[in-house]
Amino acid sequence: MSLSLDPESLNTCVSCGLCLPHCPTYRVTGDEALSPRGRIDAMRAVELQGAPIDAEFVDAMSTCVQCRGCEPACPSGVPYGELIERTRTELTERGRTTSWWQRRGFDVLPKHALLLRGSTALALLQRVGLVPKRFVAGRLPVRRGPAVEATATPDSAEAWIHTGCVMDAWMRSTHRSVAALLDAMQFTYAVPGSGGGCCGALHAHAGLHEGAIDLAERTMASMPGSAPILVDSAGCGAAMKEYGRLLGTPEAEAFSARVFDANEFIAAHADRLPPMRPIHGPLIVQDPCHLRHVQGAHGSVRELLAPLTELVELDDAGLCCGAGGAYAAVEPELAGDIRARKVATIERAVERSGASTVISANPGCGMHLEGELRSRGIAVRHPIDVLAAALP
């Protein structure tokens, strides 16, 4: 039974094991089947040897966080992200993964007005203790404030601010921080229309391939032209930078080349920032996997903030926090175990530095961690919000 995987990509893995320390599910379970090389070995067995797609295989594939921490650690350049995404697509198309309630939830993401109303209702239910932490760990906003307004037309704007779905519903203030920084740097900007309400990242991770393609095409259409596209959600930025692979068209490749993490873009034009005020610190830096492992843009956060305050590094070499988009909701036990390791790492950083704030450039990571760290007196903030607060 085929998974439609490329045999050459599968055989690139030489089972050296260098990926193991970087895999969050292997670290918490010690189970070889829940490691990158274990999963690839299982993929090979199905694709090349005709092994059945049984419950054990489905469990191994569905428990992958898709953090892709294994990729930069791999000396052979195994395209693990492509392999697991393709496998998840095949399993979803066969009805083996991605439950009906996940699909219904994902259906809401592009319907922005409905998403905003639903998020407000969820926030109110959360206040009275009716929302399990497995669904939303961090505190949702009841009020989100005004949306960012364009300062130029799509034809004349020097940049786009991608607003997206969950980021706009849960962390809209960060969009306003991006806008404030662009204003200070004297960049004009546009915002996407209704078609840009969701980039499709969660759909791609869940194996909803056709849905991901549809949303990618809508997102591309919502931000025409050649101006850079600034994304303040690391997961969304990673997905949009891979539209070329997802769609396989020159137009998608050209669009992906325009996408920048907001920190990445601002760091590249830091000479246009006004003299910034010092930031009260120190700050603990938590690198979202899709910023560090996929985009390779995590250094930009340090370039921007290191001149303004003391930054404290974690001692776990960028290991995943367990958020993984919808992963915390569908695999709460594993996600909780992975988060516990990250929280212990953060607590060690607090102990040696006295810091009381963690910065993270992805909404999923921030919310996932904030739910545990708040009770310990540790705040979680987006680095763009911290930087914008330092404007004169």
N, C-alpha and C positions, 0 to 999 in steps of 0.2 A: 504494500500500500504506500503510494508515493506522497511525499510532503512537498514536492516540486522544489526541492533544494538543489543548489549547484554542487555537484560532487567535488569539484575542484576547491570550492570554499570549505566544504566539510573536511577535506583531506589536508587543508593547510594546517590544521591543528595537529601537533606532534605529541600531545599529551605530556608536555614538560612539567606542568603543574605550577608554573610561575603565576598563573592567574588566581590560584587558590586563596592566598592571603587577602586578595582584593575583592573577593566575592562575599557579600554580606550573608547570604543564606548558608554558605558553607561555614562561615565563621561561627554562626550561632548553632548550627546543627552538627558539624563535623561529618556530614553525610556526603560522600563522593557523588552520589546521584544528584545532589543539589549544588553542584559546582559547575562552572562553565565547561570544563573538559568532560565532566560526567554527562551533562546535557548534550554536548556535541556527540559523544559516543552513542547516546541513545538515539539521536537524530540519524547518525550513520546506520545504526542497526535497522531502523525503519526504512530509510531511503535506499540503502544499498544492499541490505540483506533480507528485506521482506519481513522484519519483525512486526508483530501486531501493535496497533495503537491501543494499549491497554490503560487501565486506571493508573498504574505506576508511571507510565510515560506522561500521561496528561498532568498528573500531579507535579512531576519534575518541571514541566514547561510552564505551568500556570503559577508556580511559586517563585519564578524568577522575577526579581524586582525591575529588571531591565535598566539597571543603573549604568551598565557598560563600563564599570570600573576595571573589568578584565581586559578591555581593548588596549589602553595605553601600556598595560603590563605585559602584553603578549609580544614576544620577539618575532613571531611568525606573521603578525598582522592579520590574524583571523578576524573576518568581518562578523563578529558575534551578534552585533545588533541586527544586522540584516537577517541572519539565520534564525534568531529567536522570533523576530517580528513575522517572518514568513511562516514559521511553524505555528505561531499563535493564530495567524490568519487561516491556515488550513484547519486547525482544530475548531476555530470559531465557525467556519463555514460548514463543518460537520456536526455542529451543535454540541461539541464536547467542552467548550469553555465559554465564558462571558454570558452570565445568566440573563434572564429576561429583565430583571430589575436594573441590572447594569445598563442594558440597551435602552430602557426607558429613561434612565437618568441621563445618559449621553444624548438622547434625543432633545433634551431641554437646553443643552449648552448653546446651540446656535440661535435659540429663540430668546433674544436678550431681554426683552421686557418681561417675559415669563420667568426667566432666570432671576432677575432682580427681585421680582415679587416673591418668588419662592425662597430666595436667600434671606429676605427680611422676615418672612414667616418662620424660617428655620432658626434665625437668630433669636426671635422671641420665644420659640419653644425651647431653645437652648438655655435661656435665662431661667426657665422654671424646671430645668433638669430633665426634659423629655427627649433630648437628642443623645443617643449613645456615643461615647468617645470614639468608637470604631469608625463612625461616619464622619465626624468633625471633631478633632481634638482641640484645636485652637478656638478662641472666642471670636465669633462672627460679629460684624457690625450691624446694629439696627439701623443706623443712619450712615450713609456713605458720602454725603456731600455732593457738590456739583461735578458733572462730567467735564473733562478737558475740552476746551473749545479751540478750534483751529485758528491760527493767526495768519494763514495764507490759503489760497486756493490750491487744489491738487496740482494744477499746472505750474504754479510759481513757488510752492513750498520747498524749502531746503532739506526737510526731513519729514518723516511720518512717525507718529507715536502710535504703535499698535496697542489697542486697548483690550481686545480679546473678550473672554467670557468670565471665568471664575476670578481672574485678576481684577476685572472691573467691578465685579460684584462684591468681592471681599477685601480688596486692597486698592481701591480707587485713589486713595490719597497718594499712593506711590506714582500713579500717572501724573497727578498734579505736581509732584516733586520733579519728575522728568521735565514737565513743561516749564517749571520755575528755573531749572538749570539751563534749559535751552534759551529761555528769555534772557537770562543773565549773560549767556554766551552770544546773544544776538543772532540766533538761528530762528528762522520762521518755520512753522510746521503745520501739517494737516493731520486729521484723524480719519480713519476709515469709516465708510458708510455701514449700513446694516449688514451687508454681505460679509463683513470682516468680524462677525461676532464670535467666531471660534476657529482656531487654526487646525483642529483635527488631531492634535497630539495624543489625547487620551484614546481616541478611536484607533489610531495606529497601534498604540501599545496593547490595546485589547484585541487586536486582530480584526477589527472592523474596517477592512481595507477599502472597500468601495466608499464607505462613509468618510474615511480619511481623505480620499482623493477628491470627493465632492467638496469638502470643506476647504481643502487646499486650493482648489480652483476658485472658490468664492473669495477666499482671503486674497489671492493674487489679484483678482478683479477689483477688489475694494481699495487697493493701493497701487494705481497705475503709475507709469512714468519711470524715472531712473533715480529718484531721490532715495537716500538711505532710509531704512526702516528700523526704528529703535524699539526693542522689546525688553521689558523689565521683568519678564518671567522666564527663568532659564530654561524650563521645560518647553515652553512655546518657542523660544528662540532656537533651541536645538532642532525641534521638528521643522521649523520654517527654513532653517539652513539645509535641511535634507529633502526639500521638495524636489530637487533635481532627481534624486534617487527614487523618490516615491512616484513621481509622474513620468519621469524619463523623457522630458521634452526640453528643447533649448530654452523655451520661455520660462520653464520652472527653474532651470539652471541659472538663468539671468536674474530671476527674482531672488533666489537664494543668496546670490552674490551681493545683494543689496541689504541683507539682514544683518544687524549688529545687536549684540546685547547692549543695553543702555549704558552700562559701566564701560564697556569696550569703546563705544563711540565717544563718550565724554572724555575718556582718558586719552584718546587719539587727538582730541582737540582741546586739551587741558590749558593750552596757552591762551584760550579765549575766555577762561574763567576769570572773574574778578578776584582780587585778594580775598582769601577765605578766612573766616574766624577759626581759631583752634576749637577742636572737638573734645568734650569731656570724655575721658577714657579711663582705663584701656577698653578695647573692644575685642571680643573673641570672634575670629573669622571661621564660619562654617561654609565650606564650598559645596553648593548643590552639585550633584553628580553630572547633570546635563550642562552645567557651566564649565566644570573642571574636565570631565572625561570626554564629553562629546564636542563642546565648542572650544575647549582649550583657552577660554577667555578669563579664567579666574584671577589671573595676575592683574587685570585692570582694576579690580576692587582695591587691591593693595597699592597700586600706583596712585589712585585718587585719595585714599584715606591715610596712608602712611605718613605723608608730610604734615598731617593735621592732628594726629593722635598716635598713641601706642597701640599696635595691633598684636594680638596674641594668637599664635598658631596652635591647632590641635595636634595631638601626637599620634593620630590614627591614619595618617597618609591619605586623607580624603575619603575614608570609607563611608558608604551610604548610611543615611539616617533612617531608612525604611519607609519613607513617605510614598515614593513611586507613583505619583498621580492617584489613581484609585486603589492602589495596592493595599493601603492601610485599611480600607473598607472590606476588601475581598479576602485578605489574608491577615486578619487582625493579630493573630498569635505570633506569627513570624515577624510582622511589622513591629509589634511591641517589643519582641526580643532584640531586634536590630536597633530600635530606638534606645533601648536600655543601655546598650553598649555605647551609643553616641552620647547619651546623657552622662554616663560615667566619665567619658572622655572630656566632656565640657566641664564637669565638676572638678576634674584634675586641673584643667586650665584655670578655673576660678580660684582654686586653692593656691596655685603658684603665682597668680597675678593680681588677685583681688578684683578682677573684672566682674561686672554685674549685667553686661549686655552682650548678646550674641548677634552678629549680623549674618544674614542669609539672603541671597538674591533670587530665591524662588518661593512662591506662595505656598506650595505644598510642603516644602521643608519647614518653612517658618511656622505654619499652622500646626504641623505634626509635632514639632519640638516645643512650641509655646504651651501646648496643653500639659506637658510634663514639667517644663521649667518654671512656669508662673508660680507654682506652689513653693518653689525653692528660692523665690525672690530674684529670678534671672529673667530679664526682658529679652525679646527677640525682635529685631528691627531689620528692615530692608536697607542695604547700604546706600541706595539712592536717597532714601528719606533722611539718613544721617548726613549725607553730603549736602542735600538741599537746606538742611537746618543750619549749615555753616555759612550760607550765603550772607553777605553783609547787609 
